[in-house]
């Protein structure tokens, strides 16, 4: 309204205040406050547009952005080592006697007589 119809910020603020729009402190919004808010929003939008333009100029991001625009759905893939089919290892059952013999062999050097 301000830019297209050349309506003053104070008139817009008065209309918003009549509808119950207030500032942070609970008072009706003023023309000066509304003008400041609109300028801050405009500056934020310009800053974001500049950041986006710089980001799109980067080679690594440009390729990524082009891929994303072509394919709107994101397809997840497993890592190659997870996609290979491997045979499950065959577990051999070790008897209790085998376990004891292995433990004895590991500690045999402690049991040698001098």
DRENPA-3360 file (N, C-alpha, C; in nm, 2 decimals, always signed):
BEGIN
1 = XXXXXXXX = +0.08/-0.12/+0.00/+0.00/+0.00/+0.00/+0.09/+0.13/+0.00 ~ +0.19/+0.12/+0.08/+0.28/+0.24/+0.09/+0.34/+0.27/-0.05 ~ +0.40/+0.17/-0.11/+0.47/+0.19/-0.23/+0.38/+0.20/-0.35 ~ +0.27/+0.12/-0.36/+0.19/+0.12/-0.47/+0.09/+0.23/-0.47 ~ +0.02/+0.26/-0.36/-0.08/+0.36/-0.35/-0.04/+0.49/-0.29 ~ +0.09/+0.49/-0.25/+0.15/+0.61/-0.18/+0.07/+0.65/-0.06 ~ +0.04/+0.55/+0.02/-0.03/+0.57/+0.15/+0.08/+0.59/+0.26 ~ +0.06/+0.69/+0.35/+0.16/+0.72/+0.45/+0.17/+0.61/+0.55;
9 = XXXXXXXX = +0.29/+0.58/+0.61/+0.31/+0.48/+0.71/+0.22/+0.51/+0.83 ~ +0.20/+0.64/+0.87/+0.11/+0.67/+0.98/-0.03/+0.63/+0.96 ~ -0.08/+0.64/+0.84/-0.22/+0.60/+0.81/-0.23/+0.45/+0.82 ~ -0.13/+0.38/+0.76/-0.13/+0.23/+0.77/-0.12/+0.19/+0.92 ~ -0.03/+0.25/+0.99/-0.02/+0.22/+1.14/-0.15/+0.24/+1.21 ~ -0.22/+0.35/+1.18/-0.35/+0.38/+1.25/-0.45/+0.28/+1.22 ~ -0.45/+0.23/+1.09/-0.55/+0.12/+1.06/-0.51/-0.01/+1.13 ~ -0.38/-0.04/+1.14/-0.34/-0.16/+1.21/-0.37/-0.15/+1.36;
17 = XXXXXXXX = -0.35/-0.03/+1.41/-0.38/-0.01/+1.56/-0.53/-0.02/+1.58 ~ -0.61/+0.02/+1.49/-0.75/+0.01/+1.51/-0.79/-0.14/+1.51 ~ -0.72/-0.23/+1.44/-0.74/-0.37/+1.44/-0.68/-0.44/+1.56 ~ -0.61/-0.37/+1.64/-0.55/-0.43/+1.76/-0.40/-0.47/+1.75 ~ -0.33/-0.42/+1.65/-0.19/-0.45/+1.64/-0.12/-0.36/+1.73 ~ -0.03/-0.41/+1.82/+0.04/-0.33/+1.91/+0.19/-0.35/+1.90 ~ +0.27/-0.27/+1.96/+0.42/-0.28/+1.97/+0.45/-0.38/+2.09 ~ +0.58/-0.40/+2.11/+0.62/-0.49/+2.21/+0.57/-0.45/+2.35;
25 = XXXXXXXX = +0.56/-0.32/+2.38/+0.52/-0.27/+2.51/+0.37/-0.26/+2.53 ~ +0.29/-0.31/+2.43/+0.14/-0.31/+2.44/+0.07/-0.18/+2.39 ~ +0.15/-0.08/+2.35/+0.09/+0.04/+2.30/+0.06/+0.02/+2.15 ~ -0.03/+0.09/+2.09/-0.07/+0.08/+1.95/+0.06/+0.11/+1.87 ~ +0.07/+0.04/+1.76/+0.19/+0.06/+1.67/+0.18/+0.20/+1.61 ~ +0.30/+0.25/+1.59/+0.31/+0.39/+1.54/+0.37/+0.38/+1.39 ~ +0.35/+0.49/+1.32/+0.40/+0.50/+1.18/+0.55/+0.48/+1.18 ~ +0.62/+0.54/+1.27/+0.77/+0.53/+1.28/+0.81/+0.39/+1.30;
33 = XXXXXXXX = +0.74/+0.32/+1.39/+0.78/+0.18/+1.43/+0.75/+0.09/+1.31 ~ +0.64/+0.11/+1.24/+0.60/+0.03/+1.12/+0.70/+0.05/+1.01 ~ +0.74/+0.18/+0.99/+0.84/+0.21/+0.89/+0.97/+0.14/+0.91 ~ +1.01/+0.14/+1.04/+1.14/+0.07/+1.08/+1.13/-0.08/+1.06 ~ +1.02/-0.14/+1.10/+1.00/-0.28/+1.08/+1.00/-0.32/+0.93 ~ +0.94/-0.24/+0.85/+0.94/-0.27/+0.70/+1.07/-0.25/+0.64 ~ +1.15/-0.15/+0.69/+1.29/-0.13/+0.64/+1.37/-0.25/+0.68 ~ +1.36/-0.30/+0.80/+1.44/-0.41/+0.85/+1.41/-0.54/+0.77;
41 = XXXXXXXX = +1.28/-0.56/+0.74/+1.24/-0.67/+0.66/+1.30/-0.66/+0.52 ~ +1.29/-0.55/+0.46/+1.35/-0.53/+0.33/+1.50/-0.55/+0.33 ~ +1.57/-0.50/+0.43/+1.71/-0.53/+0.44/+1.75/-0.68/+0.46 ~ +1.67/-0.75/+0.54/+1.69/-0.89/+0.56/+1.67/-0.96/+0.43 ~ +1.56/-0.93/+0.35/+1.54/-0.99/+0.22/+1.65/-0.97/+0.12 ~ +1.70/-0.85/+0.12/+1.82/-0.82/+0.03/+1.94/-0.89/+0.07 ~ +1.97/-0.90/+0.20/+2.08/-0.97/+0.25/+2.07/-1.12/+0.22 ~ +1.95/-1.18/+0.23/+1.93/-1.32/+0.20/+1.95/-1.34/+0.05;
49 = XXXXXXXX = +1.90/-1.25/-0.03/+1.92/-1.26/-0.18/+2.07/-1.26/-0.22 ~ +2.14/-1.17/-0.15/+2.29/-1.17/-0.18/+2.36/-1.30/-0.14 ~ +2.32/-1.35/-0.02/+2.38/-1.48/+0.03/+2.35/-1.59/-0.07 ~ +2.22/-1.59/-0.12/+2.18/-1.70/-0.21/+2.26/-1.69/-0.34 ~ +2.27/-1.57/-0.39/+2.34/-1.55/-0.52/+2.49/-1.59/-0.50 ~ +2.55/-1.56/-0.39/+2.69/-1.60/-0.37/+2.70/-1.75/-0.36 ~ +2.61/-1.81/-0.28/+2.61/-1.96/-0.26/+2.58/-2.03/-0.40 ~ +2.50/-1.98/-0.48/+2.47/-2.04/-0.61/+2.59/-2.03/-0.71;
57 = XXXXXXXX = +2.68/-1.93/-0.69/+2.79/-1.91/-0.77/+2.90/-2.01/-0.74 ~ +2.90/-2.07/-0.62/+3.01/-2.17/-0.58/+2.99/-2.29/-0.67 ~ +3.10/-2.35/-0.71/+3.10/-2.46/-0.80/+3.04/-2.58/-0.73 ~ +3.08/-2.61/-0.61/+3.03/-2.73/-0.54/+2.88/-2.72/-0.51 ~ +2.83/-2.60/-0.48/+2.69/-2.58/-0.44/+2.61/-2.57/-0.57 ~ +2.66/-2.52/-0.68/+2.58/-2.51/-0.80/+2.55/-2.65/-0.85 ~ +2.64/-2.74/-0.85/+2.61/-2.88/-0.89/+2.51/-2.94/-0.80 ~ +2.52/-2.92/-0.68/+2.43/-2.98/-0.58/+2.29/-2.92/-0.60;
65 = XXXXXXXX = +2.28/-2.79/-0.62/+2.15/-2.72/-0.64/+2.09/-2.77/-0.77 ~ +2.16/-2.79/-0.88/+2.11/-2.83/-1.00/+2.05/-2.97/-0.99 ~ +2.12/-3.06/-0.92/+2.08/-3.20/-0.89/+1.95/-3.19/-0.81 ~ +1.94/-3.11/-0.72/+1.82/-3.10/-0.63/+1.70/-3.05/-0.71 ~ +1.72/-2.95/-0.80/+1.61/-2.90/-0.88/+1.56/-3.01/-0.98 ~ +1.65/-3.09/-1.03/+1.60/-3.19/-1.12/+1.53/-3.30/-1.05 ~ +1.57/-3.34/-0.94/+1.51/-3.45/-0.86/+1.46/-3.39/-0.73 ~ +1.33/-3.37/-0.72/+1.27/-3.31/-0.60/+1.27/-3.41/-0.48;
73 = XXXXXXXX = +1.27/-3.54/-0.51/+1.27/-3.64/-0.41/+1.41/-3.68/-0.38 ~ +1.44/-3.70/-0.25/+1.57/-3.74/-0.21/+1.57/-3.89/-0.19 ~ +1.67/-3.95/-0.26/+1.68/-4.10/-0.26/+1.80/-4.13/-0.17 ~ +1.77/-4.21/-0.07/+1.87/-4.26/+0.02/+1.93/-4.39/-0.03 ~ +2.06/-4.40/-0.02/+2.13/-4.52/-0.06/+2.22/-4.57/+0.06 ~ +2.23/-4.70/+0.06/+2.32/-4.76/+0.16/+2.47/-4.75/+0.12 ~ +2.55/-4.75/+0.21/+2.70/-4.76/+0.18/+2.73/-4.89/+0.11 ~ +2.83/-4.89/+0.02/+2.86/-5.01/-0.05/+2.89/-5.13/+0.03;
81 = XXXXXXXX = +2.96/-5.11/+0.15/+2.99/-5.22/+0.23/+2.86/-5.28/+0.30 ~ +2.75/-5.21/+0.30/+2.63/-5.26/+0.36/+2.54/-5.32/+0.25 ~ +2.57/-5.30/+0.12/+2.48/-5.36/+0.02/+2.54/-5.49/-0.03 ~ +2.66/-5.53/+0.00/+2.72/-5.65/-0.04/+2.66/-5.77/+0.04 ~ +2.62/-5.87/-0.03/+2.56/-5.99/+0.04/+2.67/-6.08/+0.08 ~ +2.68/-6.10/+0.21/+2.78/-6.19/+0.26/+2.71/-6.31/+0.33 ~ +2.78/-6.42/+0.33/+2.73/-6.54/+0.40/+2.76/-6.52/+0.55 ~ +2.66/-6.55/+0.63/+2.68/-6.54/+0.77/+2.79/-6.64/+0.81;
89 = XXXXXXXX = +2.87/-6.60/+0.90/+2.98/-6.69/+0.95/+2.92/-6.81/+1.03 ~ +2.98/-6.92/+1.00/+2.93/-7.04/+1.07/+3.00/-7.05/+1.21 ~ +2.92/-7.05/+1.31/+2.97/-7.05/+1.44/+3.00/-7.20/+1.48 ~ +3.12/-7.22/+1.53/+3.15/-7.35/+1.58/+3.14/-7.35/+1.73 ~ +3.08/-7.46/+1.78/+3.06/-7.47/+1.92/+3.19/-7.52/+1.98 ~ +3.24/-7.45/+2.09/+3.36/-7.49/+2.15/+3.32/-7.56/+2.29 ~ +3.37/-7.67/+2.31/+3.34/-7.74/+2.43/+3.41/-7.68/+2.55 ~ +3.35/-7.71/+2.67/+3.41/-7.66/+2.79/+3.55/-7.71/+2.81;
97 = XXXXXXXX = +3.58/-7.83/+2.77/+3.71/-7.89/+2.79/+3.81/-7.82/+2.70 ~ +3.77/-7.78/+2.58/+3.86/-7.70/+2.49/+3.89/-7.57/+2.55 ~ +3.79/-7.50/+2.61/+3.82/-7.37/+2.67/+3.92/-7.39/+2.79 ~ +3.91/-7.49/+2.87/+4.00/-7.51/+2.98/+4.14/-7.54/+2.92 ~ +4.15/-7.62/+2.82/+4.29/-7.65/+2.76/+4.35/-7.52/+2.71 ~ +4.27/-7.44/+2.64/+4.33/-7.31/+2.59/+4.38/-7.22/+2.70 ~ +4.30/-7.21/+2.81/+4.34/-7.13/+2.93/+4.47/-7.19/+2.99 ~ +4.47/-7.32/+3.00/+4.59/-7.38/+3.06/+4.72/-7.36/+2.97;
105 = XXXXXXXX = +4.70/-7.36/+2.84/+4.81/-7.34/+2.75/+4.86/-7.19/+2.76 ~ +4.77/-7.10/+2.78/+4.81/-6.96/+2.79/+4.88/-6.93/+2.92 ~ +4.85/-7.01/+3.02/+4.92/-6.99/+3.15/+5.02/-7.10/+3.19 ~ +5.05/-7.18/+3.10/+5.15/-7.29/+3.12/+5.29/-7.24/+3.16 ~ +5.33/-7.12/+3.11/+5.46/-7.07/+3.15/+5.46/-7.04/+3.30 ~ +5.35/-7.01/+3.36/+5.35/-6.98/+3.50/+5.36/-7.10/+3.59 ~ +5.32/-7.22/+3.53/+5.32/-7.34/+3.60/+5.44/-7.43/+3.59 ~ +5.54/-7.39/+3.51/+5.66/-7.47/+3.50/+5.74/-7.47/+3.63;
113 = XX = +5.79/-7.59/+3.66/+5.87/-7.60/+3.78/+6.01/-7.56/+3.75 ~ +6.08/-7.50/+3.85/+6.22/-7.46/+3.83/+6.31/-7.56/+3.89;
% end
